[in-house]
Amino acid sequence: MPLAVVAILILLAVGVGLLGLGFQGRVYSFRTASDIAARCAADTGLAMALFEMNQKLQVKPFSEGTLPQATDVQLPYSDQVCSYRVTGNLGSCYTIEATGVSGLAHRTVRAVIGLQSAFNHAILTKQSLTLKPGTLVDGYNSLNPSDTDIDISVGSQSASSSSVILNMSTIVNGDVFVAGNLDLAIKDLGATVNGDKYVSAPQPLPGVTAPALPDKGALSAKGVAVTITPANSGTYSSIDLQLAATKVKGVTALTPAALIIEGGNVVLHVTGDIQLGNSCEIVVKDGASLTIYSDGNIHCREGSGINTENPPEEALTFQLYATGQGAQYFDIKAKSQFTGVIYAPNADVDLYANGDAYGSIVARDFEFKSGGNFYYDEALQEKDTVNDEAVQFVVTRWYESPPEFSTSDVQVAPLPVVGPIQ
């Protein structure tokens, strides 16, 4: 009997101990789950504040006005709530503080956001990117010609097979990125990548809205040169340049049409297609620049092209933005070097040039079909004022529930949040 009592007491002690351990484990798991849920709610608040800041950028000109803030926002399909507040200004920086609550758990995240140019990469596509054999992708810095440490990156936001095709003897003096498995998404057929290959999470590519411009009707020319200046900036239903056939003493001569841009910055909103017939061209004269907002397609026939007289280093001499509601197709040619930036995240872009290309490309699908090389101007990363097209706020520094937080902490001890995954 005494032994039985002792055994029962031992078993009881062990049982109570195990029950206590189970209870503590249950409490710990509950607290951990609540803490994770609160952290997710805080991240959601940060994302909501960032979204609202980017919505403010869509209104031109940008006005700081009242900065986004909200308190105890109930998140759908959950019992979590979040609060957020944006402080700061353009002169220094904007800071987002977001708090998430789940049960008794509270988590706070803080982030500094900054502007990012639409042309942060040499070539960026939503789906496919193809470089012709022997292509060199390199860069320069027009703001600092002595700078030889140029950040160059090309890549796709897709994780599909062969999203990036690097043909034989292609050289990329920088990084190549995709959104998924590197071996699957990058088809390397004998290229040289003098940088990293890494996975990058897709970022939103904001849409562009054409500015309000006076209606100018259609612009067409056949066998003649038409000159337009900033006074002719406006909305055109189409641009159509075609050859003209004339007979002189029984001999038929073909005369191409040309659209000459001169006198400053010309801005065109083309609601229809742009057609360049054989050997016809758009020429941006020295001292001028051309910005086109295109709702339709662009067709450049044999021997035609969009050309600039400015030095090729001036990439912003020609700017093309896709503003159509659906899919678009841009067939771009240049009779010699191509200079310009193209922002068309919903368009298929093919680029042909009889020389090198200078600038930056954002497209849904892009194929560089010329025999020249592609040079990216790192100074385009500085094109990040609030009134630039397709600029957006992105998180540059991120902090999680530090005991103290101030803007000085952010500037003295920055914490990078993104980088190549080796």
Protein Blocks (a to p, Z undefined) as FASTA:
>chain_A
ZZmmmmmmmmmmmmmmmmmmmmmmmmmmmmmmmmmmmmmmmmmmmmmmmmmmmmmmmpcc
ddfkjadddehiacehiabdcddddeddfkloccddddddehjbccddddddddddfklb
fbdcfkbccddehiacddddfklmmlmbdcdddddfbfbehkbccdehiacdbddddfbd
fklmpccehiacdbddddddddddddddddddddebjaddehiacdddfklgccdfbdcd
ddddddeehiacddddddddehiacddddfbdcdddehiacdddehiacddddfbdcddd
ehiacddfbdfklmmlpccddfbfbdcddddddfbbcddddddfkbccddddfbdceddd
ddfbdcdfbfbdcdddfklmmmccfkbghiacddfbdcehifbdcfklmmmmccdfbdcd
ZZ
